[in-house]
Amino acid sequence: MEEMLNEIFAERKDRSPDIKADATESKAAVSETKAAFNTIFERVEIKYLVPKERYEAFMAAMEPYMQLDEYGLSAICNIYYDTDDNLLVSRSLGKPKYKEKLRLRSYGVPGNESIAFAEIKKKFDGVVYKRRAALPYLEAEAFLNYGIRPKEDSQIVREIAYFRDFYKPVPKLFLGYDREAYFGKKDPALRITIDRNIRYREKDLFLSKGDYGDLLDPDGSYLLEIKAGDAMPLYLTRILSELQLYPASFSKYGKIYTVTNAQTAVFENAGSGAQAENAGYTDRAAQAGNAGFADTLIQAEGTEDAGSRTEENSKRGYALCSQA
């Protein structure tokens, strides 16, 4: 199965982005756009890191319970946005009760008229709230990069505009991966995704520049995400237990930030402890182990400006999530 899926992913990546009938785009982005201009999700998401040797066993055990959804097999491309001093990702790594992020997403490399998704993803008290607006690619890019409002207005567009005005975010990272997406045969609300070949770059921060980058995990582990609006089915908990797969705290953007900063940050000892010499790191102390997981990081917000933004926006986040 793994060899077959890799061939399909490779074939789709080789296609020209200007082909309007591309299978990835037609089955994923376009079908969703027809359903609604704005989309809101509210659910619990649990992540698992799956070694290659257990992937086939998981797929075999789950075969009676799940099937490919309308997204099927797709290459997902994202541009993540953050402040100049990386406030959003550094705060997220501290595991606060409320956090949020902004990204631009496409399914495959977009052409100028392809559909892309401007998304705000919030997490409050363990529940994920995702709001996204489907827009023509160039329109979505102009909105997030330069603040040029799209032709169609909506509550979600206004919320994204407020986010931009508040944080002044800029493109920080391209993040792509190959995804298998499934839903439960007996429980369509249950969604299971499996990501592989997670890749990233910190240059050419436009989706139209192509789907390429450095591999985050050259050994090829899988990131399994279980997304449910309610309790997890018993058969799924049994399978996870039998395969010894346990929840993991893992953020793709956070892991990449940890890895890249562990390689480049220069520290000097001063007074009570290490402080970052680079101004972009002065509001956090970072000690990234080889694994680079979020719980190996410090959750310091050192500057007065960062602290005030955190406090003010957390209050705003609680209010928004309570209304979701």
Secondary structure, 3 states (H helix, E strand, C coil): CHHHHHHHHHHHHHCCCCCCCCHHHHHHHHHHHHHCCEEEEEEEEEEEEECHHHHHHHHHHHCCCEEEEEEEEEEEEEEEEECCCCHHHHHHHCCCCEEEEEEEEEECCCCCCCEEEEEEEEEECCEEEEEEEEEEHHHHHHHHHHCCCCCCCCHHHHHHHHHHHHHCCEEEEEEEEEEEEEEECCCCCCEEEEEEEEEEECCCCCHHHCCCCEECCCCCCEEEEEEECCCCCHHHHHHHHHCCCCECCCCHHHHHHHHHHHHHCCEEEECCEEEECCHHHCCCCCCCCCCCCHHHCCCCCCCHHHHHHHHHHHHHHHHHHHHC
